[in-house]
Amino acid sequence: MSDNPDQFRFNDDGELEEPDENEEDEVQTNDFGKEMPWYETKGGFRRDVVSSLFQKAVRRSDDETAAFAAWELVRSGEGYETHYWNRVVLACIEDLVAGNEAIEHVLRYEKLAKNRYEDDAWVRRLCAIAAALVASRAKSSRATTHANGYFSNTMEDRARAKQDEDHERLYEPPVTDEELDPDGPIGRVAADKHTYPGAGKGRDWPHFRIHGARIGPDPETDLGEKWWRRVLSYDAPEYAYREPEEAFTEEEIEHAVEPTPEDDPWRCEFDNDTDLDEFEE
């Protein structure tokens, strides 16, 4: 295995770069006893294709193919192994459902491989295979990647529409300017006392506790709701130990602890659509 750190390098875009030639480098040979070109693995495969194969296998939950691609990359040399560990971490972020535990196991296997075992130890290949199996057996989803593309295009489209009145937007952002306005259906909750616009409108603790602190769509735990109701009860003037407030009515407390609707988490049906600005007076 070559000691040249410049050998077999991928650039920031994932493209393969041919290393600088150095006649003193140790010559690496493939499975057929021939000198390995910089763009091939020991098995004679194009390494960029094997790397791509690995990530596509993770997306398709093809654990055998993912394991083989991981093994082939790691056994082919130091540069390949470094690239593999970067690639499997990327796959956990890019191709698996958010909140998965795969990345924790992958990082643990990488740490074991690099810190416990020698460079060419067979156990390092086992760590790579184990990481590949973890990733390929986790639930696949490219939601994070799709979100990044959708948000980026939408905001560019939005900017273009503001500059060119003849340009018709394809999509609106998930939250529009009108919705996020302090008096809009979402801004009336989001722009609370913790924000400049909300503080400027006089929104205080009652507004936050009755509207801003709600959760959903699942209800609070029984114990959590018990404590929540008692916190609201302590807001009465005779019990307000941190800040003077007005006592909440039972109707206001019931609204505060009621889970937000799953189909529209910002909808407020409190007191037959009572104007939230009542809390600003």
For each residue, the residues with C-beta under 8 A, 3 or more apart:
1: 26 28 77 78 119 120
2: 7 25 26 28 77 78
3: 25 26
4: 7 19 22 25
5: 78 79
6: 9 19 20 22
7: 2 4 19 25 38 77 78 79
8: 19 38 47 76 77 78 79 80 83
9: 6 16 17 19 79
10: 14 15 16 17 51 79 83 86
11: 14 15 16 17
12:
13:
14: 10 11 51
15: 10 11 48
16: 9 10 11 38 39 47 48
17: 9 10 11
18: 38 39
19: 4 6 7 8 9 38
20: 6
21:
22: 4 6 25
23:
24:
25: 2 3 4 7 22
26: 1 2 3
27: 35
28: 1 2 35 36 77
29: 32 33 34 35 36
30: 33 34 35 36 40 41 42 43 44
31: 42 43 44
32: 29 44
33: 29 30
34: 29 30
35: 27 28 29 30
36: 28 29 30 40 41 42 76
37: 40
38: 7 8 16 18 19
39: 16 18 46 47 48
40: 30 36 37 44 45 46 47
41: 30 36 44 45 46 47 50 72 73 76 80
42: 30 31 36 72 75 76 77
43: 30 31 72 76
44: 30 31 32 40 41
45: 40 41 49 50 72
46: 39 40 41 49 50
47: 8 16 39 40 41 50 51 73 76 80
48: 15 16 39 51 52
49: 45 46 52 53
50: 41 45 46 47 53 54 69 72 73
51: 10 14 47 48 54 55 69 73 83 84 87
52: 48 49 55 56
53: 49 50 56 57 65 69
54: 50 51 57 58 66 69 70 73 84 87 88 91 132
55: 51 52 58 59 87 90 91 94 95
56: 52 53 59 60
57: 53 54 60 62 63 65 66 69 136
58: 54 55 61 66 88 91 95 96 132 135 136 140
59: 55 56 91 95 140 142
60: 56 57 140
61: 58 136 137 140
62: 57 65 66 136
63: 57 66 67 132 133 136 137
64: 67 68
65: 53 57 62 68 69
66: 54 57 58 62 63 69 70 132 133 135 136
67: 63 64 70 71 129 132 133 136
68: 64 65 71 72
69: 50 51 53 54 57 65 66 72 73 132
70: 54 66 67 73 74 84 88 128 129 131 132
71: 67 68 74 75 125 128 129 132
72: 41 42 43 45 50 68 69 75 76
73: 41 47 50 51 54 69 70 76 80 81 83 84 128
74: 70 71 80 81 84 124 125 128
75: 42 71 72 80 125
76: 8 36 41 42 43 47 72 73 80 81
77: 1 2 7 8 28 42 80 81
78: 1 2 5 7 8 81 82 119
79: 5 7 8 9 10 82 83
80: 8 41 47 73 74 75 76 77 83 84
81: 73 74 76 77 78 84 85 113 124 128
82: 78 79 85 86
83: 8 10 51 73 79 80 86 87
84: 51 54 70 73 74 80 81 87 88 128
85: 81 82 88 89 110 113 114 128 131
86: 10 82 83 89 90
87: 51 54 55 83 84 90 91
88: 54 58 70 84 85 91 92 106 110 128 131 132 135
89: 85 86 92 93 103 106 107 110
90: 55 86 87 93 94
91: 54 55 58 59 87 88 94 95 96 135
92: 88 89 95 96 100 102 103 106 135 138
93: 89 90 96 103 144
94: 55 90 91 142 144 145
95: 55 58 59 91 92 135 140 141 142 145
96: 58 91 92 93 100 102 103 135 138 139 140 141
97: 100 138 139 140 141 143
98: 141 143 144
99:
100: 92 96 97 103 138 139
101: 104 105 138
102: 92 96 105 106 134 135 138
103: 89 92 93 96 100 106 107
104: 101 107 108
105: 101 102 108 109 130 131 134
106: 88 89 92 102 103 109 110 131 134 135
107: 89 103 104 110 111
108: 104 105 111 112
109: 105 106 112 113 127 128 130 131 134
110: 85 88 89 106 107 113 114 127 131
111: 107 108 114 115
112: 108 109 115 116 117 127
113: 81 85 109 110 116 117 123 124 127 128
114: 85 110 111 117 124
115: 111 112
116: 112 113 123
117: 112 113 114 121 123 124 127
118: 121 124
119: 1 78 124
120: 1 124
121: 117 118 124
122: 125 126
123: 113 116 117 126 127
124: 74 81 113 114 117 118 119 120 121 127 128
125: 71 74 75 122 128 129
126: 122 123 129 130
127: 109 110 112 113 117 123 124 130 131
128: 70 71 73 74 81 84 85 88 109 113 124 125 131 132
129: 67 70 71 125 126 132 133
130: 105 109 126 127 133 134
131: 70 85 88 105 106 109 110 127 128 134 135
132: 54 58 63 66 67 69 70 71 88 128 129 135 136
133: 63 66 67 129 130 136 137
134: 102 105 106 109 130 131 137 138
135: 58 66 88 91 92 95 96 102 106 131 132 138
136: 57 58 61 62 63 66 67 132 133
137: 61 63 133 134
138: 92 96 97 100 101 102 134 135
139: 96 97 100
140: 58 59 60 61 95 96 97
141: 95 96 97 98 144
142: 59 94 95 145 146
143: 97 98 146 147
144: 93 94 98 141 147 148
145: 94 95 142 148 149
146: 142 143 149 150
147: 143 144 150 151
148: 144 145 151 152
149: 145 146 152 153
150: 146 147 153 154 171
151: 147 148 154 155 173
152: 148 149 155 156
153: 149 150 156 157 170
154: 150 151 157 158 170 171 172 173
155: 151 152 158 159 173
156: 152 153 159 160
157: 153 154 160 161 167 169 170 171
158: 154 155 161 162 169 172 173
159: 155 156 162 163
160: 156 157 163 164 167
161: 157 158 164 165 167 168 169
162: 158 159
163: 159 160 167
164: 160 161 167
165: 161
166:
167: 157 160 161 163 164
168: 161
169: 157 158 161 172
170: 153 154 157
171: 150 154 157
172: 154 158 169 176
173: 151 154 155 158 176
174:
175: 179 180 186
176: 172 173 179 180
177: 180 181
178: 181 184
179: 175 176 184 185 186 187
180: 175 176 177 184 186 187 190 191
181: 177 178 184 187
182: 187 188 191 197 198 201
183: 187 188 277
184: 178 179 180 181 187 188
185: 179 188 266 267
186: 175 179 180 189 190 266
187: 179 180 181 182 183 184 190 191 197
188: 182 183 184 185 191 211 268 276 277
189: 186 192 211 212 266 268 276
190: 180 186 187 195 212
191: 180 182 187 188 195 197 198 201 203
192: 189 195 198 203 207 208 211 212
193: 198 199 203 204 205 207 208 212
194: 198 199 208 212
195: 190 191 192 198 199
196: 199 200
197: 182 187 191 200 201
198: 182 191 192 193 194 195 201 203 207
199: 193 194 195 196 202 203
200: 196 197
201: 182 191 197 198 277 280
202: 199 280 281
203: 191 192 193 198 199 207 208 279 280
204: 193 207 208 245 279
205: 193 208 209 235 243 245
206: 209 210 235 245 246 248 279
207: 192 193 198 203 204 210 211 212 276 279 280
208: 192 193 194 203 204 205 211 212 213
209: 205 206 212 213 231 232 235 248 256
210: 206 207 213 248 252 255 256 270 279
211: 188 189 192 207 208 214 256 268 270 276 279
212: 189 190 192 193 194 207 208 209
213: 208 209 210 256
214: 211 255 256 257 258 259 260
215: 218 219 220 259 260
216: 219 259 260 261 262 265
217: 259 260 261 262 265
218: 215 259
219: 215 216 225 257 259
220: 215 224 225 228 257 259
221: 224 225
222: 225 226
223: 226 227
224: 220 221 227 228
225: 219 220 221 222 228 229 257
226: 222 223 229 230
227: 223 224 230 231
228: 220 224 225 231 232 256 257
229: 225 226 232 233 253 257
230: 226 227 233 234
231: 209 227 228 234 235
232: 209 228 229 235 248 252 253 256
233: 229 230 236 239 248 253
234: 230 231 239 240 241
235: 205 206 209 231 232 239 240 245 246 247 248
236: 233 239 240 245 246 247 248
237: 240 244 245 246 247
238:
239: 233 234 235 236
240: 234 235 236 237 243 244 245
241: 234
242:
243: 205 240
244: 237 240
245: 204 205 206 235 236 237 240
246: 206 235 236 237
247: 235 236 237
248: 206 209 210 232 233 235 236 252 253 256
249: 252 253
250: 253 254
251: 254 255 271
252: 210 232 248 249 255 256 270
253: 229 232 233 248 249 250 256 257
254: 250 251 257 258
255: 210 214 251 252 258 270 271
256: 209 210 211 213 214 228 232 248 252 253
257: 214 219 220 225 228 229 253 254
258: 214 254 255
259: 214 215 216 217 218 219 220
260: 214 215 216 217 265 266 267
261: 216 217 264 265 267
262: 216 217 265
263:
264: 261 267
265: 216 217 260 261 262
266: 185 186 189 260
267: 185 260 261 264
268: 188 189 211 273 276
269: 272 273
270: 210 211 252 255 273 274 276
271: 251 255 274
272: 269
273: 268 269 270
274: 270 271 278
275: 278
276: 188 189 207 211 268 270 279 280
277: 183 188 201 280 281
278: 274 275 281
279: 203 204 206 207 210 211 276
280: 201 202 203 207 276 277
281: 202 277 278
